[in-house]
Amino acid sequence: MFRIASAAVLATVALFSIALLRGEDPSPAPSYVAHEWGTFTSMQGSDGVTLEGLQHEEEGLPDFVYSRSEVRTCPLREFGYKGLEVDVENVTKKMETPVIYFYADQPLHVRARVCFNHGLLTQWYPVSDLLGPAEAKPEDGPLDMAKVEKSYLEWGVDVLGKGAGLDKIPACEAGSPWEAQRIPDANVVRTDARKAPRMGPQEHEKFIFYRGLGRFELPLVAKTLGDGYMDARVSLTNNSAEPVRHLFIVNIRGSVAGWRYAKEAPAGGTVELMCPITKVAKTVEGMIAELRPALEAKLVEEGLYPKEAESMVRTWERSYFKTQGLRILYIVPRSMVDRVLPLALDPAPKELVRVLVGRLECVTPGEEATVLAAVRGWSSQDGPTRAKSLADLNKLGRFLEPHVRRVLTLSTDEVVLANAKAILAGIHSNAEEVRGLEEKKELPKKDVKKK
């Protein structure tokens, strides 16, 4: 338990005792409800080996979001606050878009602290009061996530009365994932007024947002069989001591897609999931029309309000339902969420719901063969061969790096290994002449916001 939570208990006891000594009825602290949702993304090769290189963006963030990993103009710059462009390595998990909503009948003040064990909290909004560890310097070289034990962020916020402060939240792009996060009817939170020497803005939003990169173990290991089309099978082993609930296997190939549901993977057990693309496969949009309400229903079953479930699914609709490939969505056990991502709220809420979805990208043997061939053809002098290689690599988007790192473990061909290393060097330097992908400049950049 965090010290902040212990302090809340002691403070409550002290106030209660003083009131009794005075012969007064103790005034209860304002009660409220806090709900949180988010995503842990991971990627595994066809043999279940976890792949590195997930530090790249998929869903852009508004410019007002704070970040460790990008120098940007912000209201705190003149007071010495800034982010630094720092390269990272050994990233095996991406924690994406946890948001915390607050629901209260009366205004109150809340102190919030989130800790990320074996991970680095990289982005957040609104402005935080404290963060740790200290930001690295560019001259220190790449940040090795294998050496990061934990990080934290801390906020002091006023939870405003119902309907108050809505006119103060910053504008964002219509139809964006950030706008979808505002669907729930949560109270607006306002950061504490800042005083010298910690000057800066007082900000408003309908939630507390944060995001991070990590290196830790999630419960599922997926061994993938077949080519992902007619033969799309995943042998899924649950290495945890408790069941993993609500498994959705999603398979998207071109303009057609399919999905299947399994209630759980038993503790210490293995289940086989199948999701072939058959002749009667639905269009991607047809699949979404079925899958979206099914997933929302399970999120509500886990404790989210309906509008929160809708918010989460719409925030990640493109990523979950429209990105090519084979993936498994599942509910991360609450005990694991609390262990990896401890959260302390002072005063404690009368109800705290935390629902994080695991998103496991499963690479098929056929996809590995395609990427290996593309890496080999990357340096080809034959025009059509090179063009096809570039097209195949660009289709990988944010997952290019883990795919190319996988090639390093699958091949002993000197040309393939040299090309793979050159592509990885280009990703990290963002140098087009090194990448050799100038025909389509679609490679992922480091974990930064899209302006």
Rosetta blueprint (number, residue, H / E / L):
1 M L
2 F L
3 R H
4 I H
5 A H
6 S H
7 A H
8 A H
9 V H
10 L H
11 A H
12 T H
13 V H
14 A H
15 L H
16 F H
17 S H
18 I H
19 A H
20 L H
21 L H
22 R L
23 G L
24 E L
25 D L
26 P L
27 S L
28 P L
29 A L
30 P L
31 S L
32 Y E
33 V E
34 A E
35 H E
36 E E
37 W E
38 G E
39 T E
40 F E
41 T E
42 S E
43 M E
44 Q E
45 G L
46 S L
47 D L
48 G L
49 V L
50 T E
51 L L
52 E L
53 G L
54 L L
55 Q L
56 H L
57 E L
58 E L
59 E L
60 G L
61 L L
62 P L
63 D L
64 F L
65 V L
66 Y E
67 S E
68 R L
69 S L
70 E L
71 V L
72 R L
73 T L
74 C L
75 P L
76 L L
77 R H
78 E H
79 F H
80 G L
81 Y L
82 K L
83 G L
84 L L
85 E L
86 V L
87 D L
88 V E
89 E E
90 N L
91 V L
92 T L
93 K E
94 K E
95 M E
96 E E
97 T E
98 P E
99 V E
100 I E
101 Y E
102 F E
103 Y E
104 A E
105 D L
106 Q L
107 P L
108 L E
109 H E
110 V E
111 R E
112 A E
113 R E
114 V E
115 C E
116 F E
117 N E
118 H L
119 G E
120 L E
121 L E
122 T E
123 Q E
124 W E
125 Y E
126 P L
127 V L
128 S L
129 D L
130 L E
131 L E
132 G E
133 P L
134 A L
135 E L
136 A L
137 K L
138 P H
139 E H
140 D H
141 G L
142 P L
143 L E
144 D E
145 M H
146 A H
147 K H
148 V L
149 E L
150 K E
151 S E
152 Y E
153 L E
154 E E
155 W E
156 G E
157 V E
158 D E
159 V E
160 L L
161 G L
162 K L
163 G L
164 A L
165 G L
166 L H
167 D H
168 K H
169 I L
170 P L
171 A L
172 C L
173 E L
174 A L
175 G L
176 S L
177 P H
178 W H
179 E H
180 A H
181 Q L
182 R L
183 I L
184 P L
185 D L
186 A L
187 N L
188 V L
189 V E
190 R E
191 T E
192 D L
193 A L
194 R L
195 K L
196 A L
197 P L
198 R L
199 M L
200 G L
201 P L
202 Q L
203 E L
204 H E
205 E E
206 K L
207 F L
208 I E
209 F E
210 Y E
211 R E
212 G E
213 L E
214 G E
215 R L
216 F L
217 E L
218 L L
219 P L
220 L E
221 V E
222 A E
223 K E
224 T E
225 L E
226 G L
227 D L
228 G L
229 Y L
230 M L
231 D L
232 A L
233 R E
234 V E
235 S E
236 L E
237 T E
238 N E
239 N L
240 S L
241 A L
242 E L
243 P L
244 V E
245 R E
246 H E
247 L E
248 F E
249 I E
250 V E
251 N E
252 I E
253 R E
254 G L
255 S L
256 V E
257 A E
258 G E
259 W E
260 R E
261 Y E
262 A E
263 K E
264 E E
265 A E
266 P L
267 A L
268 G L
269 G L
270 T E
271 V E
272 E E
273 L E
274 M E
275 C L
276 P L
277 I L
278 T L
279 K L
280 V L
281 A L
282 K E
283 T E
284 V H
285 E H
286 G H
287 M H
288 I H
289 A H
290 E H
291 L H
292 R H
293 P H
294 A H
295 L H
296 E H
297 A H
298 K H
299 L H
300 V H
301 E H
302 E L
303 G L
304 L L
305 Y L
306 P H
307 K H
308 E H
309 A H
310 E H
311 S H
312 M H
313 V H
314 R H
315 T H
316 W L
317 E H
318 R H
319 S H
320 Y H
321 F H
322 K H
323 T L
324 Q L
325 G E
326 L E
327 R E
328 I E
329 L E
330 Y E
331 I E
332 V L
333 P L
334 R H
335 S H
336 M H
337 V H
338 D H
339 R H
340 V H
341 L L
342 P L
343 L E
344 A E
345 L E
346 D E
347 P L
348 A L
349 P L
350 K L
351 E E
352 L E
353 V E
354 R E
355 V E
356 L E
357 V E
358 G E
359 R E
360 L E
361 E E
362 C E
363 V L
364 T L
365 P H
366 G H
367 E H
368 E H
369 A H
370 T H
371 V H
372 L H
373 A H
374 A H
375 V H
376 R H
377 G H
378 W L
379 S L
380 S L
381 Q L
382 D L
383 G H
384 P H
385 T H
386 R H
387 A H
388 K H
389 S H
390 L H
391 A H
392 D H
393 L H
394 N H
395 K L
396 L L
397 G H
398 R H
399 F H
400 L H
401 E H
402 P H
403 H H
404 V H
405 R H
406 R H
407 V H
408 L H
409 T H
410 L H
411 S L
412 T L
413 D L
414 E H
415 V H
416 V H
417 L H
418 A H
419 N H
420 A H
421 K H
422 A H
423 I H
424 L H
425 A H
426 G H
427 I H
428 H H
429 S H
430 N L
431 A L
432 E H
433 E H
434 V H
435 R H
436 G L
437 L L
438 E L
439 E L
440 K L
441 K L
442 E L
443 L L
444 P L
445 K L
446 K L
447 D L
448 V L
449 K L
450 K L
451 K L
